[in-house]
Amino acid sequence: MSKILLTGGAGYIGTHIAVCAQAAGHECILLDNFSNSDCGVLVNLGKIIGSQPVCITGDVRDSGLVAEVIARHGINAVIHLAGLKSVEESVSNPELYFDNNVEGTRSLLAGMEMAGIFRLVFSSSATVYGEPEYLPLDEEHPIRSVNPYADSKIKVEKLLANKCEKDERWQVACLRYFNPVGSHPSGLLGDNPKALRANLMPMIARVLTGKREFLEIYGNDYDTPDGTCLRDYIHIMDLAEGHINTLNFLDENSGCTAINLGTGNGVSVLDLVRTFEQVIGGEIPLRMAPRRPGDVPACYANCDKAKALMNWEATRNLATMCESTWEWCKRIES
Ligand SMILES: NC(=O)c1ccc[n+]([C@@H]2O[C@H](COP(=O)([O-])OP(=O)(O)OC[C@H]3O[C@@H](n4cnc5c(N)ncnc54)[C@H](O)[C@@H]3O)[C@@H](O)[C@H]2O)c1
C-alpha cells in the first residue's frame, strides 16, 4: 500500500484518481490551493470513498509545507496534478503559468527532497508534441512548444529529466494525457463547470445545461474523414486508473519515463456530437465556425508503451464517456 500525496487533488483529475487509488488499497492525502476547484467537491468524493478525504489547503510553491505534509502523513509517492491548464489564459499571462506550473514543480521537488522521498508521477500533456509530424504520436515524437501552457509542461519534463540524471534515487513518470473527458459513473464528480474552457466536452456541457444556445464547430474543411478535427478522447476513469499502474511501475523503475495515456483512436468532433445525441436522445444545436488558430487537424496517441511497461490500456468507449458526462451535467443543473 502506498500513501500518496495528490497535489491539485481537489481538481477534475485528482478527485477521480483519489477514487481509483482507494479502490486499489492506497491512501491519499490531497493538497490544493483551490484556485480552480471548490472544497464542496470533497463532500461528493467522501460519499464515493466512504469517508471524508484528508485535504490540506496550501500551495505547492510552499516547499516547507510540502515537506511537512509528507513527513506528517508518511507519504511515499506524489502525484503532481497542481497546475493551471488554460491555453488561452497562458497566452494572456505567461508569467503566471511559469510561476505556478514550473516554479511550483521546482518547489515541490525541493519539499520532496527535504522529506527524503523521490517517487513522482507528473501530469504532463500531449500538447508537448506540438503539431504532429506523424500519427499516431509515440513518445519519441519531437517536443515543440506551441504556447506558454505547453512550454510550462516541456520545462517541467526537462526539469524532471535533469533531476533523474543527477540523482538515481528519483523515480519519475511524465504522463502525457490526451483528452480526458467524462465523469465518475455516479455523476458526483466531474470537470469544473466554473472554469470557462474552449475544449469540446466542456462546451457541449454548456449547451446541454442551457448556458449556451449552440455548439460551435471550428472548421469542417480539414483533411479528415468528415472535415472536423480528430482527437483522442480518454475516459477520466481509464486515465485515473493509469496512475495506479504507473505507481506500480515506479516501484521497480528509476529514472524519468514519458508515457502517453490515450486510447489510440482519432475521434472527430462530429463523431463525438452524434454519439452524445444518441445518449441523450436529442439534438445538440450546432453552428459551423471558421477554424481556430493553433488547432491541428488530428492528434491521437500510440499507447503501446503504456501497455508494454505497465500493462495499462483504456477500456471505456465513447458512449460511456458521453453517458457519464451527461450524468454530471444533470447533477450540476439540479
Ligand atoms: N484536464 C485536461 O484536459 C488535462 C490534459 C492534459 C494535462 N492536464 C494536466 O493535469 C493536471 C490536472 O488537471 P485537471 O483537469 O484536474 O485540472 P483542475 O484545474 O481541475 O485541477 C488542478 C487543481 O490544482 C489546483 N492548483 C493549481 N495550482 C496550484 C498550486 N500552485 N498549489 C496547489 N494547488 C494548485 C487547482 O485548484 C485545482 O484544484 C494539470 O496539471 C493539467 O495541466 C489536464
PDBQT file of the ligand as one rigid body, heavy atoms in Angstrom, charges set to zero:
ROOT
HETATM    1  N1  LIG A 401      -7.930  18.127 -17.972  1.00  0.00    +0.000 N 
HETATM    2  C1  LIG A 401      -7.191  18.069 -19.075  1.00  0.00    +0.000 C 
HETATM    3  O1  LIG A 401      -7.725  18.132 -20.193  1.00  0.00    +0.000 OA
HETATM    4  C2  LIG A 401      -5.699  17.916 -18.983  1.00  0.00    +0.000 A 
HETATM    5  C3  LIG A 401      -4.982  17.490 -20.110  1.00  0.00    +0.000 A 
HETATM    6  C4  LIG A 401      -3.591  17.363 -20.020  1.00  0.00    +0.000 A 
HETATM    7  C5  LIG A 401      -2.941  17.659 -18.825  1.00  0.00    +0.000 A 
HETATM    8  N2  LIG A 401      -3.663  18.090 -17.756  1.00  0.00    +0.000 N 
HETATM    9  C6  LIG A 401      -2.944  18.430 -16.520  1.00  0.00    +0.000 C 
HETATM   10  O2  LIG A 401      -3.441  17.655 -15.453  1.00  0.00    +0.000 OA
HETATM   11  C7  LIG A 401      -3.387  18.404 -14.230  1.00  0.00    +0.000 C 
HETATM   12  C8  LIG A 401      -4.745  18.355 -13.563  1.00  0.00    +0.000 C 
HETATM   13  O3  LIG A 401      -5.724  18.838 -14.467  1.00  0.00    +0.000 OA
HETATM   14  P1  LIG A 401      -7.260  18.952 -14.076  1.00  0.00    +0.000 P 
HETATM   15  O4  LIG A 401      -8.021  18.820 -15.339  1.00  0.00    +0.000 OA
HETATM   16  O5  LIG A 401      -7.586  18.081 -12.919  1.00  0.00    +0.000 OA
HETATM   17  O6  LIG A 401      -7.290  20.477 -13.650  1.00  0.00    +0.000 OA
HETATM   18  P2  LIG A 401      -8.082  21.167 -12.424  1.00  0.00    +0.000 P 
HETATM   19  O7  LIG A 401      -7.920  22.623 -12.604  1.00  0.00    +0.000 OA
HETATM   20  O8  LIG A 401      -9.438  20.605 -12.303  1.00  0.00    +0.000 OA
HETATM   21  O9  LIG A 401      -7.217  20.654 -11.175  1.00  0.00    +0.000 OA
HETATM   22  C9  LIG A 401      -5.982  21.227 -10.838  1.00  0.00    +0.000 C 
HETATM   23  C10 LIG A 401      -6.032  21.536  -9.358  1.00  0.00    +0.000 C 
HETATM   24  O10 LIG A 401      -4.782  22.100  -8.979  1.00  0.00    +0.000 OA
HETATM   25  C11 LIG A 401      -5.029  23.165  -8.054  1.00  0.00    +0.000 C 
HETATM   26  N3  LIG A 401      -3.842  24.033  -8.120  1.00  0.00    +0.000 N 
HETATM   27  C12 LIG A 401      -3.415  24.799  -9.164  1.00  0.00    +0.000 A 
HETATM   28  N4  LIG A 401      -2.274  25.421  -8.845  1.00  0.00    +0.000 NA
HETATM   29  C13 LIG A 401      -1.937  25.020  -7.584  1.00  0.00    +0.000 A 
HETATM   30  C14 LIG A 401      -0.855  25.313  -6.708  1.00  0.00    +0.000 A 
HETATM   31  N5  LIG A 401       0.102  26.160  -7.066  1.00  0.00    +0.000 N 
HETATM   32  N6  LIG A 401      -0.830  24.711  -5.497  1.00  0.00    +0.000 NA
HETATM   33  C15 LIG A 401      -1.829  23.872  -5.113  1.00  0.00    +0.000 A 
HETATM   34  N7  LIG A 401      -2.879  23.576  -5.898  1.00  0.00    +0.000 NA
HETATM   35  C16 LIG A 401      -2.932  24.143  -7.118  1.00  0.00    +0.000 A 
HETATM   36  C17 LIG A 401      -6.333  23.786  -8.527  1.00  0.00    +0.000 C 
HETATM   37  O11 LIG A 401      -7.012  24.480  -7.508  1.00  0.00    +0.000 OA
HETATM   38  C18 LIG A 401      -7.115  22.552  -8.994  1.00  0.00    +0.000 C 
HETATM   39  O12 LIG A 401      -7.907  22.003  -7.950  1.00  0.00    +0.000 OA
HETATM   40  C19 LIG A 401      -2.932  19.805 -14.611  1.00  0.00    +0.000 C 
HETATM   41  O13 LIG A 401      -1.565  19.917 -14.344  1.00  0.00    +0.000 OA
HETATM   42  C20 LIG A 401      -3.191  19.873 -16.106  1.00  0.00    +0.000 C 
HETATM   43  O14 LIG A 401      -2.289  20.741 -16.762  1.00  0.00    +0.000 OA
HETATM   44  C21 LIG A 401      -5.016  18.203 -17.804  1.00  0.00    +0.000 A 
ENDROOT
TORSDOF 0
